[in-house]
Amino acid sequence: MPKILLVDDETQLITMVQMRLEANGYEVITASDGQEGLEKAKSESPDLIMMDVMMPKMDGYKACGLLKNDTRYAKIPIILFTARAQQDDQEVGKEVGADAYITKPFEPPVLLAKIKELLDKTS
């Protein structure tokens, strides 16, 4: 069962996405800020990481960049998801190595398709 690390500071969103992912056969680990997300990415070795951009302690861009610059974690696909839909924000996401960028609110089928696509590439 693929393991997904979900990092967001909005507990309602975490609960909603976690239920959706678990209903689709994924194991879900959660973290509520960028620092905790970074620590869990290193301790749990998830198959994929979904990370909000705007979070306390460390934003998603910084956490993504730190993981992608570490050879031990660089291969883990990272989806940044955020309410910030500007082209500039997506460019920053690319610069820090994010594998995908999904804007909130998002359609669950779109998210599930992107997760499957990224996991299929790594398997």
Biopython code that builds the backbone (N, CA, C, O; Angstrom):
import numpy as np
from Bio.PDB.StructureBuilder import StructureBuilder

atoms = [
    (1, "MET", "N", (0.847, -1.177, 0.000)),
    (1, "MET", "CA", (0.000, 0.000, 0.000)),
    (1, "MET", "C", (0.896, 1.244, 0.000)),
    (1, "MET", "O", (1.704, 1.418, 0.912)),
    (2, "PRO", "N", (0.762, 2.112, -1.011)),
    (2, "PRO", "CA", (1.608, 3.312, -1.053)),
    (2, "PRO", "C", (1.336, 4.239, 0.137)),
    (2, "PRO", "O", (0.198, 4.414, 0.572)),
    (3, "LYS", "N", (2.420, 4.822, 0.641)),
    (3, "LYS", "CA", (2.336, 5.712, 1.800)),
    (3, "LYS", "C", (2.476, 7.162, 1.342)),
    (3, "LYS", "O", (3.433, 7.524, 0.657)),
    (4, "ILE", "N", (1.497, 7.988, 1.736)),
    (4, "ILE", "CA", (1.499, 9.405, 1.356)),
    (4, "ILE", "C", (1.625, 10.265, 2.601)),
    (4, "ILE", "O", (0.892, 10.085, 3.574)),
    (5, "LEU", "N", (2.563, 11.201, 2.557)),
    (5, "LEU", "CA", (2.711, 12.179, 3.635)),
    (5, "LEU", "C", (1.941, 13.424, 3.223)),
    (5, "LEU", "O", (2.195, 14.005, 2.168)),
    (6, "LEU", "N", (0.997, 13.827, 4.066)),
    (6, "LEU", "CA", (0.144, 14.978, 3.808)),
    (6, "LEU", "C", (0.525, 16.079, 4.792)),
    (6, "LEU", "O", (0.385, 15.904, 6.003)),
    (7, "VAL", "N", (1.003, 17.208, 4.283)),
    (7, "VAL", "CA", (1.477, 18.301, 5.136)),
    (7, "VAL", "C", (0.643, 19.552, 4.885)),
    (7, "VAL", "O", (0.698, 20.135, 3.802)),
    (8, "ASP", "N", (-0.131, 19.963, 5.892)),
    (8, "ASP", "CA", (-0.965, 21.165, 5.773)),
    (8, "ASP", "C", (-1.318, 21.637, 7.169)),
    (8, "ASP", "O", (-1.450, 20.831, 8.090)),
    (9, "ASP", "N", (-1.472, 22.945, 7.328)),
    (9, "ASP", "CA", (-1.821, 23.471, 8.651)),
    (9, "ASP", "C", (-3.338, 23.608, 8.836)),
    (9, "ASP", "O", (-3.791, 24.045, 9.894)),
    (10, "GLU", "N", (-4.117, 23.243, 7.828)),
    (10, "GLU", "CA", (-5.577, 23.293, 7.949)),
    (10, "GLU", "C", (-6.092, 21.895, 8.295)),
    (10, "GLU", "O", (-6.110, 21.009, 7.441)),
    (11, "THR", "N", (-6.510, 21.697, 9.552)),
    (11, "THR", "CA", (-6.915, 20.364, 10.002)),
    (11, "THR", "C", (-8.121, 19.820, 9.241)),
    (11, "THR", "O", (-8.198, 18.616, 8.994)),
    (12, "GLN", "N", (-9.064, 20.688, 8.864)),
    (12, "GLN", "CA", (-10.233, 20.213, 8.117)),
    (12, "GLN", "C", (-9.823, 19.665, 6.761)),
    (12, "GLN", "O", (-10.328, 18.632, 6.321)),
    (13, "LEU", "N", (-8.911, 20.354, 6.105)),
    (13, "LEU", "CA", (-8.449, 19.906, 4.796)),
    (13, "LEU", "C", (-7.702, 18.572, 4.935)),
    (13, "LEU", "O", (-7.895, 17.661, 4.130)),
    (14, "ILE", "N", (-6.853, 18.468, 5.957)),
    (14, "ILE", "CA", (-6.116, 17.218, 6.189)),
    (14, "ILE", "C", (-7.103, 16.062, 6.359)),
    (14, "ILE", "O", (-6.944, 15.010, 5.740)),
    (15, "THR", "N", (-8.118, 16.260, 7.196)),
    (15, "THR", "CA", (-9.104, 15.204, 7.456)),
    (15, "THR", "C", (-9.814, 14.791, 6.173)),
    (15, "THR", "O", (-9.971, 13.601, 5.901)),
    (16, "MET", "N", (-10.248, 15.785, 5.379)),
    (16, "MET", "CA", (-10.975, 15.505, 4.144)),
    (16, "MET", "C", (-10.095, 14.735, 3.143)),
    (16, "MET", "O", (-10.516, 13.721, 2.586)),
    (17, "VAL", "N", (-8.891, 15.224, 2.928)),
    (17, "VAL", "CA", (-7.996, 14.585, 1.952)),
    (17, "VAL", "C", (-7.558, 13.202, 2.454)),
    (17, "VAL", "O", (-7.485, 12.250, 1.676)),
    (18, "GLN", "N", (-7.268, 13.099, 3.757)),
    (18, "GLN", "CA", (-6.850, 11.813, 4.322)),
    (18, "GLN", "C", (-7.938, 10.750, 4.121)),
    (18, "GLN", "O", (-7.640, 9.623, 3.727)),
    (19, "MET", "N", (-9.193, 11.109, 4.392)),
    (19, "MET", "CA", (-10.294, 10.153, 4.211)),
    (19, "MET", "C", (-10.404, 9.729, 2.751)),
    (19, "MET", "O", (-10.613, 8.553, 2.454)),
    (20, "ARG", "N", (-10.263, 10.693, 1.840)),
    (20, "ARG", "CA", (-10.360, 10.408, 0.406)),
    (20, "ARG", "C", (-9.226, 9.464, -0.028)),
    (20, "ARG", "O", (-9.458, 8.503, -0.761)),
    (21, "LEU", "N", (-8.010, 9.747, 0.429)),
    (21, "LEU", "CA", (-6.858, 8.919, 0.048)),
    (21, "LEU", "C", (-6.965, 7.513, 0.628)),
    (21, "LEU", "O", (-6.703, 6.529, -0.063)),
    (22, "GLU", "N", (-7.354, 7.422, 1.910)),
    (22, "GLU", "CA", (-7.476, 6.101, 2.545)),
    (22, "GLU", "C", (-8.568, 5.276, 1.868)),
    (22, "GLU", "O", (-8.438, 4.059, 1.739)),
    (23, "ALA", "N", (-9.649, 5.938, 1.433)),
    (23, "ALA", "CA", (-10.729, 5.240, 0.728)),
    (23, "ALA", "C", (-10.250, 4.703, -0.624)),
    (23, "ALA", "O", (-10.848, 3.790, -1.194)),
    (24, "ASN", "N", (-9.150, 5.297, -1.124)),
    (24, "ASN", "CA", (-8.585, 4.852, -2.402)),
    (24, "ASN", "C", (-7.352, 3.969, -2.230)),
    (24, "ASN", "O", (-6.580, 3.787, -3.172)),
    (25, "GLY", "N", (-7.167, 3.423, -1.033)),
    (25, "GLY", "CA", (-6.121, 2.430, -0.817)),
    (25, "GLY", "C", (-4.746, 2.958, -0.465)),
    (25, "GLY", "O", (-3.756, 2.241, -0.611)),
    (26, "TYR", "N", (-4.664, 4.201, -0.001)),
    (26, "TYR", "CA", (-3.368, 4.742, 0.396)),
    (26, "TYR", "C", (-3.257, 4.801, 1.914)),
    (26, "TYR", "O", (-4.242, 5.036, 2.614)),
    (27, "GLU", "N", (-2.046, 4.583, 2.406)),
    (27, "GLU", "CA", (-1.751, 4.813, 3.819)),
    (27, "GLU", "C", (-1.369, 6.296, 3.928)),
    (27, "GLU", "O", (-0.598, 6.797, 3.110)),
    (28, "VAL", "N", (-1.900, 6.990, 4.925)),
    (28, "VAL", "CA", (-1.656, 8.428, 5.031)),
    (28, "VAL", "C", (-1.018, 8.777, 6.377)),
    (28, "VAL", "O", (-1.490, 8.357, 7.433)),
    (29, "ILE", "N", (0.061, 9.552, 6.311)),
    (29, "ILE", "CA", (0.724, 10.111, 7.502)),
    (29, "ILE", "C", (0.509, 11.611, 7.381)),
    (29, "ILE", "O", (0.511, 12.141, 6.270)),
    (30, "THR", "N", (0.325, 12.306, 8.494)),
    (30, "THR", "CA", (0.084, 13.742, 8.398)),
    (30, "THR", "C", (1.088, 14.538, 9.221)),
    (30, "THR", "O", (1.680, 14.036, 10.176)),
    (31, "ALA", "N", (1.259, 15.788, 8.823)),
    (31, "ALA", "CA", (2.081, 16.752, 9.552)),
    (31, "ALA", "C", (1.397, 18.104, 9.414)),
    (31, "ALA", "O", (0.754, 18.377, 8.400)),
    (32, "SER", "N", (1.535, 18.961, 10.442)),
    (32, "SER", "CA", (0.773, 20.215, 10.438)),
    (32, "SER", "C", (1.593, 21.461, 10.135)),
    (32, "SER", "O", (1.046, 22.563, 10.119)),
    (33, "ASP", "N", (2.909, 21.310, 9.890)),
    (33, "ASP", "CA", (3.709, 22.455, 9.456)),
    (33, "ASP", "C", (4.909, 21.944, 8.674)),
    (33, "ASP", "O", (5.183, 20.744, 8.645)),
    (34, "GLY", "N", (5.621, 22.870, 8.043)),
    (34, "GLY", "CA", (6.733, 22.481, 7.176)),
    (34, "GLY", "C", (7.854, 21.753, 7.891)),
    (34, "GLY", "O", (8.425, 20.805, 7.351)),
    (35, "GLN", "N", (8.177, 22.189, 9.108)),
    (35, "GLN", "CA", (9.259, 21.554, 9.864)),
    (35, "GLN", "C", (8.905, 20.103, 10.204)),
    (35, "GLN", "O", (9.713, 19.194, 10.018)),
    (36, "GLU", "N", (7.668, 19.904, 10.710)),
    (36, "GLU", "CA", (7.220, 18.546, 11.044)),
    (36, "GLU", "C", (7.143, 17.691, 9.776)),
    (36, "GLU", "O", (7.467, 16.504, 9.799)),
    (37, "GLY", "N", (6.711, 18.307, 8.673)),
    (37, "GLY", "CA", (6.643, 17.588, 7.404)),
    (37, "GLY", "C", (8.010, 17.101, 6.960)),
    (37, "GLY", "O", (8.157, 15.969, 6.501)),
    (38, "LEU", "N", (9.009, 17.965, 7.100)),
    (38, "LEU", "CA", (10.375, 17.608, 6.734)),
    (38, "LEU", "C", (10.876, 16.446, 7.600)),
    (38, "LEU", "O", (11.474, 15.498, 7.091)),
    (39, "GLU", "N", (10.625, 16.529, 8.915)),
    (39, "GLU", "CA", (11.057, 15.460, 9.832)),
    (39, "GLU", "C", (10.369, 14.139, 9.511)),
    (39, "GLU", "O", (11.009, 13.087, 9.506)),
    (40, "LYS", "N", (9.058, 14.193, 9.242)),
    (40, "LYS", "CA", (8.324, 12.952, 8.935)),
    (40, "LYS", "C", (8.736, 12.385, 7.586)),
    (40, "LYS", "O", (8.767, 11.166, 7.416)),
    (41, "ALA", "N", (9.055, 13.254, 6.615)),
    (41, "ALA", "CA", (9.519, 12.770, 5.307)),
    (41, "ALA", "C", (10.791, 11.940, 5.499)),
    (41, "ALA", "O", (10.988, 10.921, 4.838)),
    (42, "LYS", "N", (11.642, 12.393, 6.411)),
    (42, "LYS", "CA", (12.910, 11.694, 6.645)),
    (42, "LYS", "C", (12.726, 10.423, 7.479)),
    (42, "LYS", "O", (13.416, 9.430, 7.248)),
    (43, "SER", "N", (11.800, 10.445, 8.449)),
    (43, "SER", "CA", (11.644, 9.281, 9.331)),
    (43, "SER", "C", (10.703, 8.218, 8.763)),
    (43, "SER", "O", (10.843, 7.037, 9.083)),
    (44, "GLU", "N", (9.746, 8.623, 7.922)),
    (44, "GLU", "CA", (8.715, 7.689, 7.446)),
    (44, "GLU", "C", (8.935, 7.172, 6.025)),
    (44, "GLU", "O", (8.284, 6.211, 5.617)),
    (45, "SER", "N", (9.834, 7.788, 5.269)),
    (45, "SER", "CA", (10.081, 7.411, 3.869)),
    (45, "SER", "C", (8.799, 7.189, 3.069)),
    (45, "SER", "O", (8.544, 6.078, 2.604)),
    (46, "PRO", "N", (7.985, 8.245, 2.905)),
    (46, "PRO", "CA", (6.740, 8.080, 2.143)),
    (46, "PRO", "C", (7.012, 7.862, 0.656)),
    (46, "PRO", "O", (8.095, 8.174, 0.162)),
    (47, "ASP", "N", (6.022, 7.324, -0.049)),
    (47, "ASP", "CA", (6.135, 7.114, -1.497)),
    (47, "ASP", "C", (5.831, 8.400, -2.261)),
    (47, "ASP", "O", (6.241, 8.565, -3.410)),
    (48, "LEU", "N", (5.099, 9.316, -1.599)),
    (48, "LEU", "CA", (4.724, 10.574, -2.225)),
    (48, "LEU", "C", (4.423, 11.575, -1.107)),
    (48, "LEU", "O", (3.965, 11.190, -0.032)),
    (49, "ILE", "N", (4.680, 12.856, -1.363)),
    (49, "ILE", "CA", (4.404, 13.901, -0.382)),
    (49, "ILE", "C", (3.478, 14.941, -1.014)),
    (49, "ILE", "O", (3.720, 15.411, -2.126)),
    (50, "MET", "N", (2.420, 15.290, -0.292)),
    (50, "MET", "CA", (1.551, 16.400, -0.682)),
    (50, "MET", "C", (1.771, 17.488, 0.347)),
    (50, "MET", "O", (1.629, 17.247, 1.545)),
    (51, "MET", "N", (2.115, 18.684, -0.106)),
    (51, "MET", "CA", (2.504, 19.729, 0.831)),
    (51, "MET", "C", (1.878, 21.072, 0.479)),
    (51, "MET", "O", (1.915, 21.511, -0.670)),
    (52, "ASP", "N", (1.301, 21.716, 1.495)),
    (52, "ASP", "CA", (0.789, 23.069, 1.327)),
    (52, "ASP", "C", (1.996, 23.994, 1.177)),
    (52, "ASP", "O", (3.102, 23.645, 1.587)),
    (53, "VAL", "N", (1.783, 25.170, 0.589)),
    (53, "VAL", "CA", (2.876, 26.131, 0.446)),
    (53, "VAL", "C", (2.961, 27.050, 1.661)),
    (53, "VAL", "O", (4.034, 27.214, 2.242)),
    (54, "MET", "N", (1.836, 27.649, 2.044)),
    (54, "MET", "CA", (1.855, 28.609, 3.146)),
    (54, "MET", "C", (1.551, 27.902, 4.466)),
    (54, "MET", "O", (0.406, 27.547, 4.746)),
    (55, "MET", "N", (2.608, 27.702, 5.278)),
    (55, "MET", "CA", (2.475, 27.006, 6.559)),
    (55, "MET", "C", (3.391, 27.660, 7.590)),
    (55, "MET", "O", (4.348, 28.350, 7.239)),
    (56, "PRO", "N", (3.081, 27.431, 8.881)),
    (56, "PRO", "CA", (3.971, 27.945, 9.929)),
    (56, "PRO", "C", (5.309, 27.181, 9.967)),
    (56, "PRO", "O", (5.436, 26.094, 9.404)),
    (57, "LYS", "N", (6.287, 27.775, 10.637)),
    (57, "LYS", "CA", (7.638, 27.236, 10.871)),
    (57, "LYS", "C", (8.502, 27.141, 9.618)),
    (57, "LYS", "O", (9.650, 27.586, 9.619)),
    (58, "MET", "N", (7.948, 26.557, 8.540)),
    (58, "MET", "CA", (8.703, 26.450, 7.289)),
    (58, "MET", "C", (7.694, 26.323, 6.161)),
    (58, "MET", "O", (6.791, 25.491, 6.239)),
    (59, "ASP", "N", (7.826, 27.132, 5.109)),
    (59, "ASP", "CA", (6.846, 27.006, 4.027)),
    (59, "ASP", "C", (7.146, 25.794, 3.143)),
    (59, "ASP", "O", (8.223, 25.202, 3.202)),
    (60, "GLY", "N", (6.165, 25.454, 2.333)),
    (60, "GLY", "CA", (6.281, 24.271, 1.481)),
    (60, "GLY", "C", (7.400, 24.362, 0.466)),
    (60, "GLY", "O", (8.014, 23.350, 0.127)),
    (61, "TYR", "N", (7.676, 25.574, -0.029)),
    (61, "TYR", "CA", (8.779, 25.728, -0.984)),
    (61, "TYR", "C", (10.103, 25.332, -0.344)),
    (61, "TYR", "O", (10.884, 24.583, -0.932)),
    (62, "LYS", "N", (10.354, 25.839, 0.868)),
    (62, "LYS", "CA", (11.619, 25.561, 1.547)),
    (62, "LYS", "C", (11.745, 24.064, 1.871)),
    (62, "LYS", "O", (12.788, 23.455, 1.634)),
    (63, "ALA", "N", (10.672, 23.483, 2.414)),
    (63, "ALA", "CA", (10.692, 22.057, 2.756)),
    (63, "ALA", "C", (10.913, 21.202, 1.510)),
    (63, "ALA", "O", (11.685, 20.244, 1.538)),
    (64, "CYS", "N", (10.234, 21.549, 0.422)),
    (64, "CYS", "CA", (10.385, 20.824, -0.839)),
    (64, "CYS", "C", (11.826, 20.928, -1.333)),
    (64, "CYS", "O", (12.430, 19.925, -1.713)),
    (65, "GLY", "N", (12.371, 22.139, -1.327)),
    (65, "GLY", "CA", (13.745, 22.349, -1.786)),
    (65, "GLY", "C", (14.759, 21.564, -0.967)),
    (65, "GLY", "O", (15.701, 20.994, -1.518)),
    (66, "LEU", "N", (14.566, 21.535, 0.357)),
    (66, "LEU", "CA", (15.488, 20.789, 1.223)),
    (66, "LEU", "C", (15.434, 19.298, 0.924)),
    (66, "LEU", "O", (16.472, 18.636, 0.901)),
    (67, "LEU", "N", (14.238, 18.759, 0.694)),
    (67, "LEU", "CA", (14.111, 17.334, 0.374)),
    (67, "LEU", "C", (14.692, 17.016, -1.000)),
    (67, "LEU", "O", (15.390, 16.016, -1.166)),
    (68, "LYS", "N", (14.406, 17.863, -1.981)),
    (68, "LYS", "CA", (14.872, 17.601, -3.344)),
    (68, "LYS", "C", (16.397, 17.763, -3.479)),
    (68, "LYS", "O", (17.004, 17.208, -4.395)),
    (69, "ASN", "N", (17.008, 18.526, -2.563)),
    (69, "ASN", "CA", (18.465, 18.704, -2.606)),
    (69, "ASN", "C", (19.208, 17.651, -1.791)),
    (69, "ASN", "O", (20.434, 17.694, -1.695)),
    (70, "ASP", "N", (18.478, 16.710, -1.206)),
    (70, "ASP", "CA", (19.080, 15.634, -0.416)),
    (70, "ASP", "C", (18.915, 14.344, -1.214)),
    (70, "ASP", "O", (17.791, 13.916, -1.475)),
    (71, "THR", "N", (20.017, 13.730, -1.599)),
    (71, "THR", "CA", (19.946, 12.553, -2.478)),
    (71, "THR", "C", (19.111, 11.418, -1.879)),
    (71, "THR", "O", (18.562, 10.603, -2.620)),
    (72, "ARG", "N", (19.011, 11.358, -0.556)),
    (72, "ARG", "CA", (18.216, 10.282, 0.066)),
    (72, "ARG", "C", (16.719, 10.445, -0.176)),
    (72, "ARG", "O", (15.975, 9.465, -0.138)),
    (73, "TYR", "N", (16.272, 11.682, -0.425)),
    (73, "TYR", "CA", (14.830, 11.931, -0.547)),
    (73, "TYR", "C", (14.433, 12.543, -1.888)),
    (73, "TYR", "O", (13.247, 12.746, -2.148)),
    (74, "ALA", "N", (15.406, 12.835, -2.730)),
    (74, "ALA", "CA", (15.146, 13.552, -3.983)),
    (74, "ALA", "C", (14.184, 12.817, -4.918)),
    (74, "ALA", "O", (13.495, 13.456, -5.714)),
    (75, "LYS", "N", (14.128, 11.493, -4.835)),
    (75, "LYS", "CA", (13.279, 10.725, -5.750)),
    (75, "LYS", "C", (11.811, 10.681, -5.312)),
    (75, "LYS", "O", (10.962, 10.239, -6.085)),
    (76, "ILE", "N", (11.495, 11.124, -4.102)),
    (76, "ILE", "CA", (10.105, 11.106, -3.634)),
    (76, "ILE", "C", (9.332, 12.210, -4.372)),
    (76, "ILE", "O", (9.698, 13.382, -4.282)),
    (77, "PRO", "N", (8.263, 11.843, -5.100)),
    (77, "PRO", "CA", (7.490, 12.878, -5.787)),
    (77, "PRO", "C", (6.825, 13.811, -4.776)),
    (77, "PRO", "O", (6.307, 13.360, -3.755)),
    (78, "ILE", "N", (6.841, 15.105, -5.063)),
    (78, "ILE", "CA", (6.207, 16.091, -4.186)),
    (78, "ILE", "C", (5.181, 16.884, -4.974)),
    (78, "ILE", "O", (5.485, 17.458, -6.020)),
    (79, "ILE", "N", (3.951, 16.905, -4.452)),
    (79, "ILE", "CA", (2.886, 17.738, -5.013)),
    (79, "ILE", "C", (2.717, 18.926, -4.074)),
    (79, "ILE", "O", (2.407, 18.743, -2.896)),
    (80, "LEU", "N", (2.916, 20.131, -4.578)),
    (80, "LEU", "CA", (2.616, 21.321, -3.792)),
    (80, "LEU", "C", (1.167, 21.672, -4.058)),
    (80, "LEU", "O", (0.734, 21.708, -5.210)),
    (81, "PHE", "N", (0.410, 21.932, -2.996)),
    (81, "PHE", "CA", (-0.957, 22.367, -3.237)),
    (81, "PHE", "C", (-1.257, 23.593, -2.390)),
    (81, "PHE", "O", (-0.936, 23.653, -1.203)),
    (82, "THR", "N", (-1.884, 24.567, -3.038)),
    (82, "THR", "CA", (-2.024, 25.872, -2.423)),
    (82, "THR", "C", (-3.152, 26.677, -3.047)),
    (82, "THR", "O", (-3.606, 26.390, -4.155)),
    (83, "ALA", "N", (-3.590, 27.682, -2.318)),
    (83, "ALA", "CA", (-4.595, 28.611, -2.851)),
    (83, "ALA", "C", (-3.936, 29.642, -3.776)),
    (83, "ALA", "O", (-4.626, 30.354, -4.506)),
    (84, "ARG", "N", (-2.604, 29.718, -3.743)),
    (84, "ARG", "CA", (-1.885, 30.693, -4.581)),
    (84, "ARG", "C", (-1.733, 30.147, -5.986)),
    (84, "ARG", "O", (-0.929, 29.249, -6.236)),
    (85, "ALA", "N", (-2.514, 30.701, -6.896)),
    (85, "ALA", "CA", (-2.578, 30.154, -8.257)),
    (85, "ALA", "C", (-1.814, 30.980, -9.288)),
    (85, "ALA", "O", (-1.940, 30.737, -10.488)),
    (86, "GLN", "N", (-1.031, 31.943, -8.841)),
    (86, "GLN", "CA", (-0.303, 32.795, -9.780)),
    (86, "GLN", "C", (0.799, 32.015, -10.499)),
    (86, "GLN", "O", (1.365, 31.070, -9.950)),
    (87, "GLN", "N", (1.089, 32.419, -11.717)),
    (87, "GLN", "CA", (2.154, 31.784, -12.497)),
    (87, "GLN", "C", (3.490, 31.856, -11.753)),
    (87, "GLN", "O", (4.277, 30.910, -11.790)),
    (88, "ASP", "N", (3.743, 32.991, -11.073)),
    (88, "ASP", "CA", (4.995, 33.144, -10.309)),
    (88, "ASP", "C", (5.134, 32.067, -9.247)),
    (88, "ASP", "O", (6.216, 31.517, -9.045)),
    (89, "ASP", "N", (4.018, 31.764, -8.563)),
    (89, "ASP", "CA", (4.040, 30.749, -7.514)),
    (89, "ASP", "C", (4.387, 29.379, -8.105)),
    (89, "ASP", "O", (5.147, 28.608, -7.520)),
    (90, "GLN", "N", (3.812, 29.097, -9.274)),
    (90, "GLN", "CA", (4.102, 27.818, -9.922)),
    (90, "GLN", "C", (5.560, 27.752, -10.370)),
    (90, "GLN", "O", (6.176, 26.687, -10.326)),
    (91, "GLU", "N", (6.113, 28.887, -10.800)),
    (91, "GLU", "CA", (7.526, 28.933, -11.199)),
    (91, "GLU", "C", (8.429, 28.619, -10.005)),
    (91, "GLU", "O", (9.395, 27.865, -10.129)),
    (92, "VAL", "N", (8.103, 29.207, -8.844)),
    (92, "VAL", "CA", (8.887, 28.927, -7.635)),
    (92, "VAL", "C", (8.787, 27.438, -7.303)),
    (92, "VAL", "O", (9.776, 26.815, -6.919)),
    (93, "GLY", "N", (7.599, 26.878, -7.451)),
    (93, "GLY", "CA", (7.408, 25.443, -7.216)),
    (93, "GLY", "C", (8.319, 24.600, -8.095)),
    (93, "GLY", "O", (8.908, 23.621, -7.635)),
    (94, "LYS", "N", (8.431, 24.986, -9.369)),
    (94, "LYS", "CA", (9.322, 24.266, -10.292)),
    (94, "LYS", "C", (10.780, 24.424, -9.863)),
    (94, "LYS", "O", (11.555, 23.468, -9.886)),
    (95, "GLU", "N", (11.137, 25.647, -9.472)),
    (95, "GLU", "CA", (12.526, 25.922, -9.084)),
    (95, "GLU", "C", (12.970, 25.076, -7.894)),
    (95, "GLU", "O", (14.122, 24.646, -7.839)),
    (96, "VAL", "N", (12.066, 24.832, -6.938)),
    (96, "VAL", "CA", (12.446, 24.038, -5.761)),
    (96, "VAL", "C", (12.289, 22.537, -6.000)),
    (96, "VAL", "O", (12.558, 21.732, -5.109)),
    (97, "GLY", "N", (11.852, 22.160, -7.208)),
    (97, "GLY", "CA", (11.840, 20.752, -7.574)),
    (97, "GLY", "C", (10.519, 20.024, -7.428)),
    (97, "GLY", "O", (10.482, 18.798, -7.531)),
    (98, "ALA", "N", (9.421, 20.753, -7.187)),
    (98, "ALA", "CA", (8.124, 20.082, -7.043)),
    (98, "ALA", "C", (7.775, 19.327, -8.326)),
    (98, "ALA", "O", (8.039, 19.802, -9.431)),
    (99, "ASP", "N", (7.181, 18.150, -8.160)),
    (99, "ASP", "CA", (6.816, 17.325, -9.314)),
    (99, "ASP", "C", (5.469, 17.733, -9.889)),
    (99, "ASP", "O", (5.185, 17.461, -11.056)),
    (100, "ALA", "N", (4.633, 18.385, -9.078)),
    (100, "ALA", "CA", (3.317, 18.840, -9.533)),
    (100, "ALA", "C", (2.864, 19.988, -8.649)),
    (100, "ALA", "O", (3.351, 20.172, -7.534)),
    (101, "TYR", "N", (1.921, 20.753, -9.175)),
    (101, "TYR", "CA", (1.416, 21.923, -8.468)),
    (101, "TYR", "C", (-0.089, 21.915, -8.658)),
    (101, "TYR", "O", (-0.572, 22.031, -9.784)),
    (102, "ILE", "N", (-0.836, 21.780, -7.571)),
    (102, "ILE", "CA", (-2.296, 21.728, -7.658)),
    (102, "ILE", "C", (-2.865, 22.862, -6.820)),
    (102, "ILE", "O", (-2.466, 23.056, -5.672)),
    (103, "THR", "N", (-3.804, 23.612, -7.402)),
    (103, "THR", "CA", (-4.363, 24.745, -6.672)),
    (103, "THR", "C", (-5.645, 24.355, -5.942)),
    (103, "THR", "O", (-6.434, 23.539, -6.419)),
    (104, "LYS", "N", (-5.829, 24.964, -4.767)),
    (104, "LYS", "CA", (-7.048, 24.768, -3.977)),
    (104, "LYS", "C", (-8.074, 25.802, -4.424)),
    (104, "LYS", "O", (-7.676, 26.899, -4.817)),
    (105, "PRO", "N", (-9.347, 25.516, -4.385)),
    (105, "PRO", "CA", (-9.887, 24.178, -4.115)),
    (105, "PRO", "C", (-9.631, 23.274, -5.322)),
    (105, "PRO", "O", (-9.648, 23.735, -6.463)),
    (106, "PHE", "N", (-9.397, 22.002, -5.066)),
    (106, "PHE", "CA", (-9.085, 21.092, -6.172)),
    (106, "PHE", "C", (-10.161, 20.029, -6.291)),
    (106, "PHE", "O", (-10.901, 19.758, -5.345)),
    (107, "GLU", "N", (-10.232, 19.437, -7.469)),
    (107, "GLU", "CA", (-11.180, 18.358, -7.712)),
    (107, "GLU", "C", (-10.521, 17.053, -7.291)),
    (107, "GLU", "O", (-9.448, 16.721, -7.796)),
    (108, "PRO", "N", (-11.143, 16.294, -6.369)),
    (108, "PRO", "CA", (-10.535, 15.023, -5.933)),
    (108, "PRO", "C", (-10.114, 14.094, -7.071)),
    (108, "PRO", "O", (-9.034, 13.510, -6.989)),
    (109, "PRO", "N", (-10.926, 13.925, -8.147)),
    (109, "PRO", "CA", (-10.460, 13.033, -9.235)),
    (109, "PRO", "C", (-9.164, 13.514, -9.884)),
    (109, "PRO", "O", (-8.332, 12.702, -10.289)),
    (110, "VAL", "N", (-8.992, 14.843, -9.984)),
    (110, "VAL", "CA", (-7.772, 15.406, -10.574)),
    (110, "VAL", "C", (-6.581, 15.077, -9.668)),
    (110, "VAL", "O", (-5.527, 14.659, -10.145)),
    (111, "LEU", "N", (-6.759, 15.269, -8.373)),
    (111, "LEU", "CA", (-5.702, 14.971, -7.412)),
    (111, "LEU", "C", (-5.344, 13.485, -7.434)),
    (111, "LEU", "O", (-4.167, 13.131, -7.481)),
    (112, "LEU", "N", (-6.349, 12.623, -7.399)),
    (112, "LEU", "CA", (-6.097, 11.172, -7.399)),
    (112, "LEU", "C", (-5.388, 10.729, -8.678)),
    (112, "LEU", "O", (-4.515, 9.862, -8.636)),
    (113, "ALA", "N", (-5.759, 11.315, -9.801)),
    (113, "ALA", "CA", (-5.109, 10.973, -11.072)),
    (113, "ALA", "C", (-3.636, 11.396, -11.051)),
    (113, "ALA", "O", (-2.772, 10.664, -11.533)),
    (114, "LYS", "N", (-3.352, 12.579, -10.491)),
    (114, "LYS", "CA", (-1.974, 13.078, -10.427)),
    (114, "LYS", "C", (-1.138, 12.198, -9.501)),
    (114, "LYS", "O", (0.009, 11.883, -9.816)),
    (115, "ILE", "N", (-1.707, 11.800, -8.359)),
    (115, "ILE", "CA", (-0.993, 10.915, -7.425)),
    (115, "ILE", "C", (-0.655, 9.600, -8.114)),
    (115, "ILE", "O", (0.478, 9.126, -8.031)),
    (116, "LYS", "N", (-1.639, 9.007, -8.798)),
    (116, "LYS", "CA", (-1.410, 7.738, -9.490)),
    (116, "LYS", "C", (-0.324, 7.890, -10.556)),
    (116, "LYS", "O", (0.560, 7.041, -10.676)),
    (117, "GLU", "N", (-0.396, 8.973, -11.324)),
    (117, "GLU", "CA", (0.592, 9.223, -12.381)),
    (117, "GLU", "C", (2.007, 9.306, -11.795)),
    (117, "GLU", "O", (2.937, 8.698, -12.324)),
    (118, "LEU", "N", (2.165, 10.060, -10.701)),
    (118, "LEU", "CA", (3.489, 10.224, -10.104)),
    (118, "LEU", "C", (3.994, 8.925, -9.479)),
    (118, "LEU", "O", (5.179, 8.610, -9.583)),
    (119, "LEU", "N", (3.103, 8.167, -8.830)),
    (119, "LEU", "CA", (3.502, 6.894, -8.237)),
    (119, "LEU", "C", (3.858, 5.869, -9.315)),
    (119, "LEU", "O", (4.775, 5.068, -9.135)),
    (120, "ASP", "N", (3.136, 5.896, -10.426)),
    (120, "ASP", "CA", (3.430, 4.965, -11.524)),
    (120, "ASP", "C", (4.826, 5.226, -12.103)),
    (120, "ASP", "O", (5.514, 4.295, -12.522)),
    (121, "LYS", "N", (5.236, 6.497, -12.122)),
    (121, "LYS", "CA", (6.562, 6.859, -12.644)),
    (121, "LYS", "C", (7.686, 6.336, -11.759)),
    (121, "LYS", "O", (8.769, 6.015, -12.247)),
    (122, "THR", "N", (7.427, 6.250, -10.455)),
    (122, "THR", "CA", (8.504, 5.870, -9.526)),
    (122, "THR", "C", (8.582, 4.370, -9.316)),
    (122, "THR", "O", (9.599, 3.863, -8.843)),
    (123, "SER", "N", (7.499, 3.640, -9.669)),
    (123, "SER", "CA", (7.513, 2.195, -9.394)),
    (123, "SER", "C", (8.188, 1.399, -10.482)),
    (123, "SER", "O", (8.274, 0.174, -10.387)),
]
sb = StructureBuilder()
sb.init_structure("model")
sb.init_model(0)
sb.init_chain("A")
sb.init_seg("    ")
for serial, (resi, resn, name, xyz) in enumerate(atoms, 1):
    if name == "N":
        sb.init_residue(resn, " ", resi, " ")
    sb.init_atom(name, np.array(xyz, "f"), 0.0, 1.0, " ", f" {name:<3s}", serial, name[0])
structure = sb.get_structure()
